[in-house]
């Protein structure tokens, strides 16, 4: 079982005073703006990683 990833800042106000929600174990609470939010991993993109320097060319 993996630990949950912790956000570094609130997506609404940008403050860093975050705490895990007691009601929902996948939610976070921001003390600065009094909002609760949830982060969800949707999956990997099908196209994979983009190589901006293909063939050694500078963009």
PDB file of N, CA, C and O in Angstrom:
ATOM      1  N   UNK A   1       0.849  -1.180   0.000  1.00  0.00           N
ATOM      2  CA  UNK A   1       0.000   0.000   0.000  1.00  0.00           C
ATOM      3  C   UNK A   1       0.894   1.242   0.000  1.00  0.00           C
ATOM      4  O   UNK A   1       1.866   1.311   0.752  1.00  0.00           O
ATOM      5  N   UNK A   2       0.569   2.201  -0.829  1.00  0.00           N
ATOM      6  CA  UNK A   2       1.378   3.408  -0.909  1.00  0.00           C
ATOM      7  C   UNK A   2       0.763   4.519  -0.066  1.00  0.00           C
ATOM      8  O   UNK A   2      -0.444   4.549   0.178  1.00  0.00           O
ATOM      9  N   UNK A   3       1.628   5.430   0.371  1.00  0.00           N
ATOM     10  CA  UNK A   3       1.148   6.584   1.117  1.00  0.00           C
ATOM     11  C   UNK A   3       0.560   7.592   0.151  1.00  0.00           C
ATOM     12  O   UNK A   3       0.925   7.624  -1.025  1.00  0.00           O
ATOM     13  N   UNK A   4      -0.349   8.411   0.646  1.00  0.00           N
ATOM     14  CA  UNK A   4      -0.954   9.413  -0.232  1.00  0.00           C
ATOM     15  C   UNK A   4       0.035  10.538  -0.491  1.00  0.00           C
ATOM     16  O   UNK A   4       0.826  10.899   0.380  1.00  0.00           O
ATOM     17  N   UNK A   5      -0.018  11.077  -1.678  1.00  0.00           N
ATOM     18  CA  UNK A   5       0.849  12.191  -2.042  1.00  0.00           C
ATOM     19  C   UNK A   5       0.285  13.466  -1.441  1.00  0.00           C
ATOM     20  O   UNK A   5      -0.922  13.701  -1.491  1.00  0.00           O
ATOM     21  N   UNK A   6       1.139  14.274  -0.885  1.00  0.00           N
ATOM     22  CA  UNK A   6       0.711  15.515  -0.249  1.00  0.00           C
ATOM     23  C   UNK A   6       0.895  16.691  -1.207  1.00  0.00           C
ATOM     24  O   UNK A   6       1.964  16.839  -1.800  1.00  0.00           O
ATOM     25  N   UNK A   7      -0.121  17.521  -1.365  1.00  0.00           N
ATOM     26  CA  UNK A   7       0.040  18.721  -2.189  1.00  0.00           C
ATOM     27  C   UNK A   7       0.933  19.726  -1.465  1.00  0.00           C
ATOM     28  O   UNK A   7       0.977  19.751  -0.235  1.00  0.00           O
ATOM     29  N   UNK A   8       1.637  20.545  -2.223  1.00  0.00           N
ATOM     30  CA  UNK A   8       2.534  21.539  -1.642  1.00  0.00           C
ATOM     31  C   UNK A   8       1.838  22.866  -1.370  1.00  0.00           C
ATOM     32  O   UNK A   8       2.283  23.637  -0.520  1.00  0.00           O
ATOM     33  N   UNK A   9       0.749  23.137  -2.085  1.00  0.00           N
ATOM     34  CA  UNK A   9       0.027  24.393  -1.902  1.00  0.00           C
ATOM     35  C   UNK A   9      -1.426  24.217  -2.317  1.00  0.00           C
ATOM     36  O   UNK A   9      -1.769  23.288  -3.049  1.00  0.00           O
ATOM     37  N   UNK A  10      -2.270  25.116  -1.843  1.00  0.00           N
ATOM     38  CA  UNK A  10      -3.693  25.093  -2.166  1.00  0.00           C
ATOM     39  C   UNK A  10      -3.891  25.513  -3.622  1.00  0.00           C
ATOM     40  O   UNK A  10      -3.336  26.529  -4.041  1.00  0.00           O
ATOM     41  N   UNK A  11      -4.671  24.757  -4.407  1.00  0.00           N
ATOM     42  CA  UNK A  11      -4.891  25.136  -5.811  1.00  0.00           C
ATOM     43  C   UNK A  11      -5.780  26.371  -5.962  1.00  0.00           C
ATOM     44  O   UNK A  11      -5.883  26.915  -7.061  1.00  0.00           O
ATOM     45  N   UNK A  12      -6.420  26.827  -4.887  1.00  0.00           N
ATOM     46  CA  UNK A  12      -7.306  27.988  -4.956  1.00  0.00           C
ATOM     47  C   UNK A  12      -6.610  29.288  -4.543  1.00  0.00           C
ATOM     48  O   UNK A  12      -6.713  30.298  -5.237  1.00  0.00           O
ATOM     49  N   UNK A  13      -5.902  29.258  -3.412  1.00  0.00           N
ATOM     50  CA  UNK A  13      -5.300  30.506  -2.918  1.00  0.00           C
ATOM     51  C   UNK A  13      -3.773  30.475  -2.915  1.00  0.00           C
ATOM     52  O   UNK A  13      -3.145  31.523  -2.767  1.00  0.00           O
ATOM     53  N   UNK A  14      -3.165  29.306  -3.074  1.00  0.00           N
ATOM     54  CA  UNK A  14      -1.714  29.199  -3.128  1.00  0.00           C
ATOM     55  C   UNK A  14      -1.043  29.083  -1.774  1.00  0.00           C
ATOM     56  O   UNK A  14       0.181  28.971  -1.710  1.00  0.00           O
ATOM     57  N   UNK A  15      -1.801  29.107  -0.694  1.00  0.00           N
ATOM     58  CA  UNK A  15      -1.217  29.020   0.644  1.00  0.00           C
ATOM     59  C   UNK A  15      -0.705  27.602   0.906  1.00  0.00           C
ATOM     60  O   UNK A  15      -1.156  26.648   0.273  1.00  0.00           O
ATOM     61  N   UNK A  16       0.231  27.471   1.832  1.00  0.00           N
ATOM     62  CA  UNK A  16       0.841  26.182   2.127  1.00  0.00           C
ATOM     63  C   UNK A  16       0.355  25.562   3.432  1.00  0.00           C
ATOM     64  O   UNK A  16       0.867  24.518   3.838  1.00  0.00           O
ATOM     65  N   UNK A  17      -0.613  26.174   4.095  1.00  0.00           N
ATOM     66  CA  UNK A  17      -1.126  25.664   5.366  1.00  0.00           C
ATOM     67  C   UNK A  17      -2.238  24.647   5.105  1.00  0.00           C
ATOM     68  O   UNK A  17      -3.422  24.963   5.224  1.00  0.00           O
ATOM     69  N   UNK A  18      -1.841  23.420   4.746  1.00  0.00           N
ATOM     70  CA  UNK A  18      -2.784  22.358   4.380  1.00  0.00           C
ATOM     71  C   UNK A  18      -2.763  21.244   5.414  1.00  0.00           C
ATOM     72  O   UNK A  18      -1.733  20.947   6.020  1.00  0.00           O
ATOM     73  N   UNK A  19      -3.936  20.634   5.599  1.00  0.00           N
ATOM     74  CA  UNK A  19      -4.065  19.510   6.518  1.00  0.00           C
ATOM     75  C   UNK A  19      -4.951  18.447   5.875  1.00  0.00           C
ATOM     76  O   UNK A  19      -5.872  18.776   5.128  1.00  0.00           O
ATOM     77  N   UNK A  20      -4.675  17.164   6.165  1.00  0.00           N
ATOM     78  CA  UNK A  20      -5.572  16.121   5.659  1.00  0.00           C
ATOM     79  C   UNK A  20      -6.965  16.283   6.263  1.00  0.00           C
ATOM     80  O   UNK A  20      -7.100  16.631   7.436  1.00  0.00           O
ATOM     81  N   UNK A  21      -7.982  16.036   5.475  1.00  0.00           N
ATOM     82  CA  UNK A  21      -9.360  16.136   5.955  1.00  0.00           C
ATOM     83  C   UNK A  21      -9.670  14.951   6.854  1.00  0.00           C
ATOM     84  O   UNK A  21      -9.270  13.824   6.562  1.00  0.00           O
ATOM     85  N   UNK A  22     -10.371  15.198   7.934  1.00  0.00           N
ATOM     86  CA  UNK A  22     -10.750  14.115   8.839  1.00  0.00           C
ATOM     87  C   UNK A  22     -11.954  13.347   8.316  1.00  0.00           C
ATOM     88  O   UNK A  22     -12.114  12.167   8.631  1.00  0.00           O
ATOM     89  N   UNK A  23     -12.798  13.989   7.528  1.00  0.00           N
ATOM     90  CA  UNK A  23     -14.010  13.348   7.020  1.00  0.00           C
ATOM     91  C   UNK A  23     -13.740  12.435   5.836  1.00  0.00           C
ATOM     92  O   UNK A  23     -14.308  11.346   5.754  1.00  0.00           O
ATOM     93  N   UNK A  24     -12.886  12.862   4.920  1.00  0.00           N
ATOM     94  CA  UNK A  24     -12.590  12.094   3.709  1.00  0.00           C
ATOM     95  C   UNK A  24     -11.080  11.925   3.631  1.00  0.00           C
ATOM     96  O   UNK A  24     -10.349  12.914   3.597  1.00  0.00           O
ATOM     97  N   UNK A  25     -10.610  10.696   3.603  1.00  0.00           N
ATOM     98  CA  UNK A  25      -9.171  10.447   3.673  1.00  0.00           C
ATOM     99  C   UNK A  25      -8.411  10.830   2.413  1.00  0.00           C
ATOM    100  O   UNK A  25      -7.180  10.827   2.419  1.00  0.00           O
ATOM    101  N   UNK A  26      -9.107  11.157   1.339  1.00  0.00           N
ATOM    102  CA  UNK A  26      -8.409  11.578   0.126  1.00  0.00           C
ATOM    103  C   UNK A  26      -8.553  13.078  -0.113  1.00  0.00           C
ATOM    104  O   UNK A  26      -8.194  13.571  -1.182  1.00  0.00           O
ATOM    105  N   UNK A  27      -9.073  13.805   0.870  1.00  0.00           N
ATOM    106  CA  UNK A  27      -9.278  15.249   0.723  1.00  0.00           C
ATOM    107  C   UNK A  27      -8.309  16.018   1.609  1.00  0.00           C
ATOM    108  O   UNK A  27      -7.778  15.494   2.588  1.00  0.00           O
ATOM    109  N   UNK A  28      -8.097  17.265   1.240  1.00  0.00           N
ATOM    110  CA  UNK A  28      -7.223  18.178   1.978  1.00  0.00           C
ATOM    111  C   UNK A  28      -7.991  19.439   2.320  1.00  0.00           C
ATOM    112  O   UNK A  28      -8.894  19.842   1.585  1.00  0.00           O
ATOM    113  N   UNK A  29      -7.636  20.066   3.437  1.00  0.00           N
ATOM    114  CA  UNK A  29      -8.268  21.303   3.876  1.00  0.00           C
ATOM    115  C   UNK A  29      -7.232  22.408   3.929  1.00  0.00           C
ATOM    116  O   UNK A  29      -6.117  22.204   4.410  1.00  0.00           O
ATOM    117  N   UNK A  30      -7.604  23.580   3.432  1.00  0.00           N
ATOM    118  CA  UNK A  30      -6.730  24.748   3.465  1.00  0.00           C
ATOM    119  C   UNK A  30      -7.201  25.659   4.593  1.00  0.00           C
ATOM    120  O   UNK A  30      -8.359  26.078   4.606  1.00  0.00           O
ATOM    121  N   UNK A  31      -6.325  25.967   5.530  1.00  0.00           N
ATOM    122  CA  UNK A  31      -6.673  26.823   6.660  1.00  0.00           C
ATOM    123  C   UNK A  31      -6.784  28.283   6.243  1.00  0.00           C
ATOM    124  O   UNK A  31      -7.480  29.057   6.899  1.00  0.00           O
ATOM    125  N   UNK A  32      -6.111  28.672   5.166  1.00  0.00           N
ATOM    126  CA  UNK A  32      -6.108  30.073   4.746  1.00  0.00           C
ATOM    127  C   UNK A  32      -7.416  30.485   4.082  1.00  0.00           C
ATOM    128  O   UNK A  32      -7.956  31.543   4.406  1.00  0.00           O
ATOM    129  N   UNK A  33      -7.940  29.674   3.159  1.00  0.00           N
ATOM    130  CA  UNK A  33      -9.158  30.053   2.430  1.00  0.00           C
ATOM    131  C   UNK A  33     -10.371  29.220   2.849  1.00  0.00           C
ATOM    132  O   UNK A  33     -11.470  29.408   2.327  1.00  0.00           O
ATOM    133  N   UNK A  34     -10.163  28.296   3.798  1.00  0.00           N
ATOM    134  CA  UNK A  34     -11.251  27.488   4.354  1.00  0.00           C
ATOM    135  C   UNK A  34     -11.947  26.630   3.292  1.00  0.00           C
ATOM    136  O   UNK A  34     -13.163  26.443   3.339  1.00  0.00           O
ATOM    137  N   UNK A  35     -11.174  26.112   2.339  1.00  0.00           N
ATOM    138  CA  UNK A  35     -11.716  25.240   1.301  1.00  0.00           C
ATOM    139  C   UNK A  35     -11.180  23.825   1.487  1.00  0.00           C
ATOM    140  O   UNK A  35     -10.092  23.614   2.024  1.00  0.00           O
ATOM    141  N   UNK A  36     -11.967  22.875   1.033  1.00  0.00           N
ATOM    142  CA  UNK A  36     -11.535  21.483   0.992  1.00  0.00           C
ATOM    143  C   UNK A  36     -11.443  21.074  -0.473  1.00  0.00           C
ATOM    144  O   UNK A  36     -12.277  21.470  -1.287  1.00  0.00           O
ATOM    145  N   UNK A  37     -10.434  20.287  -0.804  1.00  0.00           N
ATOM    146  CA  UNK A  37     -10.260  19.853  -2.189  1.00  0.00           C
ATOM    147  C   UNK A  37      -9.677  18.459  -2.217  1.00  0.00           C
ATOM    148  O   UNK A  37      -9.159  17.960  -1.218  1.00  0.00           O
ATOM    149  N   UNK A  38      -9.772  17.838  -3.385  1.00  0.00           N
ATOM    150  CA  UNK A  38      -9.296  16.490  -3.597  1.00  0.00           C
ATOM    151  C   UNK A  38      -8.407  16.459  -4.830  1.00  0.00           C
ATOM    152  O   UNK A  38      -8.707  17.113  -5.829  1.00  0.00           O
ATOM    153  N   UNK A  39      -7.324  15.708  -4.768  1.00  0.00           N
ATOM    154  CA  UNK A  39      -6.449  15.521  -5.922  1.00  0.00           C
ATOM    155  C   UNK A  39      -6.631  14.097  -6.417  1.00  0.00           C
ATOM    156  O   UNK A  39      -6.765  13.168  -5.622  1.00  0.00           O
ATOM    157  N   UNK A  40      -6.636  13.929  -7.735  1.00  0.00           N
ATOM    158  CA  UNK A  40      -6.856  12.607  -8.304  1.00  0.00           C
ATOM    159  C   UNK A  40      -5.899  12.381  -9.472  1.00  0.00           C
ATOM    160  O   UNK A  40      -5.807  13.210 -10.378  1.00  0.00           O
ATOM    161  N   UNK A  41      -5.204  11.280  -9.446  1.00  0.00           N
ATOM    162  CA  UNK A  41      -4.327  10.882 -10.540  1.00  0.00           C
ATOM    163  C   UNK A  41      -5.179  10.217 -11.603  1.00  0.00           C
ATOM    164  O   UNK A  41      -5.854   9.225 -11.329  1.00  0.00           O
ATOM    165  N   UNK A  42      -5.155  10.749 -12.803  1.00  0.00           N
ATOM    166  CA  UNK A  42      -5.994  10.227 -13.880  1.00  0.00           C
ATOM    167  C   UNK A  42      -5.312   9.145 -14.696  1.00  0.00           C
ATOM    168  O   UNK A  42      -5.996   8.284 -15.249  1.00  0.00           O
ATOM    169  N   UNK A  43      -4.000   9.156 -14.789  1.00  0.00           N
ATOM    170  CA  UNK A  43      -3.275   8.149 -15.553  1.00  0.00           C
ATOM    171  C   UNK A  43      -2.185   8.773 -16.398  1.00  0.00           C
ATOM    172  O   UNK A  43      -2.007   9.991 -16.408  1.00  0.00           O
ATOM    173  N   UNK A  44      -1.470   7.940 -17.096  1.00  0.00           N
ATOM    174  CA  UNK A  44      -0.392   8.395 -17.965  1.00  0.00           C
ATOM    175  C   UNK A  44      -0.941   8.729 -19.340  1.00  0.00           C
ATOM    176  O   UNK A  44      -1.908   8.117 -19.795  1.00  0.00           O
ATOM    177  N   UNK A  45      -0.334   9.684 -19.991  1.00  0.00           N
ATOM    178  CA  UNK A  45      -0.739  10.051 -21.345  1.00  0.00           C
ATOM    179  C   UNK A  45      -0.258   8.992 -22.338  1.00  0.00           C
ATOM    180  O   UNK A  45       0.824   8.430 -22.171  1.00  0.00           O
ATOM    181  N   UNK A  46      -1.033   8.728 -23.338  1.00  0.00           N
ATOM    182  CA  UNK A  46      -0.700   7.703 -24.321  1.00  0.00           C
ATOM    183  C   UNK A  46       0.516   8.080 -25.153  1.00  0.00           C
ATOM    184  O   UNK A  46       1.251   7.197 -25.597  1.00  0.00           O
ATOM    185  N   UNK A  47       0.744   9.362 -25.372  1.00  0.00           N
ATOM    186  CA  UNK A  47       1.855   9.777 -26.222  1.00  0.00           C
ATOM    187  C   UNK A  47       3.205   9.670 -25.528  1.00  0.00           C
ATOM    188  O   UNK A  47       4.235   9.791 -26.192  1.00  0.00           O
ATOM    189  N   UNK A  48       3.240   9.449 -24.230  1.00  0.00           N
ATOM    190  CA  UNK A  48       4.496   9.292 -23.511  1.00  0.00           C
ATOM    191  C   UNK A  48       5.215  10.616 -23.343  1.00  0.00           C
ATOM    192  O   UNK A  48       4.601  11.683 -23.349  1.00  0.00           O
ATOM    193  N   UNK A  49       6.520  10.527 -23.195  1.00  0.00           N
ATOM    194  CA  UNK A  49       7.324  11.726 -22.994  1.00  0.00           C
ATOM    195  C   UNK A  49       7.657  12.377 -24.319  1.00  0.00           C
ATOM    196  O   UNK A  49       7.905  11.697 -25.315  1.00  0.00           O
ATOM    197  N   UNK A  50       7.661  13.694 -24.325  1.00  0.00           N
ATOM    198  CA  UNK A  50       7.970  14.446 -25.535  1.00  0.00           C
ATOM    199  C   UNK A  50       9.451  14.776 -25.570  1.00  0.00           C
ATOM    200  O   UNK A  50      10.011  15.227 -24.570  1.00  0.00           O
ATOM    201  N   UNK A  51      10.080  14.561 -26.694  1.00  0.00           N
ATOM    202  CA  UNK A  51      11.497  14.859 -26.852  1.00  0.00           C
ATOM    203  C   UNK A  51      11.631  16.123 -27.682  1.00  0.00           C
ATOM    204  O   UNK A  51      11.506  16.077 -28.906  1.00  0.00           O
ATOM    205  N   UNK A  52      11.885  17.258 -27.029  1.00  0.00           N
ATOM    206  CA  UNK A  52      11.986  18.540 -27.719  1.00  0.00           C
ATOM    207  C   UNK A  52      13.298  18.704 -28.476  1.00  0.00           C
ATOM    208  O   UNK A  52      13.400  19.559 -29.357  1.00  0.00           O
ATOM    209  N   UNK A  53      14.277  17.916 -28.154  1.00  0.00           N
ATOM    210  CA  UNK A  53      15.585  18.072 -28.790  1.00  0.00           C
ATOM    211  C   UNK A  53      15.912  16.875 -29.695  1.00  0.00           C
ATOM    212  O   UNK A  53      17.034  16.370 -29.682  1.00  0.00           O
ATOM    213  N   UNK A  54      14.965  16.446 -30.446  1.00  0.00           N
ATOM    214  CA  UNK A  54      15.179  15.321 -31.360  1.00  0.00           C
ATOM    215  C   UNK A  54      16.240  15.676 -32.404  1.00  0.00           C
ATOM    216  O   UNK A  54      16.158  16.722 -33.047  1.00  0.00           O
ATOM    217  N   UNK A  55      17.211  14.824 -32.565  1.00  0.00           N
ATOM    218  CA  UNK A  55      18.249  15.036 -33.555  1.00  0.00           C
ATOM    219  C   UNK A  55      19.258  16.106 -33.153  1.00  0.00           C
ATOM    220  O   UNK A  55      20.045  16.554 -33.987  1.00  0.00           O
ATOM    221  N   UNK A  56      19.249  16.523 -31.883  1.00  0.00           N
ATOM    222  CA  UNK A  56      20.221  17.492 -31.398  1.00  0.00           C
ATOM    223  C   UNK A  56      19.912  18.931 -31.770  1.00  0.00           C
ATOM    224  O   UNK A  56      20.718  19.818 -31.489  1.00  0.00           O
ATOM    225  N   UNK A  57      18.791  19.185 -32.382  1.00  0.00           N
ATOM    226  CA  UNK A  57      18.442  20.558 -32.779  1.00  0.00           C
ATOM    227  C   UNK A  57      17.949  21.354 -31.591  1.00  0.00           C
ATOM    228  O   UNK A  57      17.206  20.837 -30.756  1.00  0.00           O
ATOM    229  N   UNK A  58      18.354  22.593 -31.510  1.00  0.00           N
ATOM    230  CA  UNK A  58      17.880  23.509 -30.463  1.00  0.00           C
ATOM    231  C   UNK A  58      16.614  24.186 -30.945  1.00  0.00           C
ATOM    232  O   UNK A  58      16.530  24.630 -32.090  1.00  0.00           O
ATOM    233  N   UNK A  59      15.647  24.259 -30.077  1.00  0.00           N
ATOM    234  CA  UNK A  59      14.399  24.919 -30.435  1.00  0.00           C
ATOM    235  C   UNK A  59      14.358  26.298 -29.816  1.00  0.00           C
ATOM    236  O   UNK A  59      13.383  27.027 -29.996  1.00  0.00           O
TER     237      UNK A  59
END
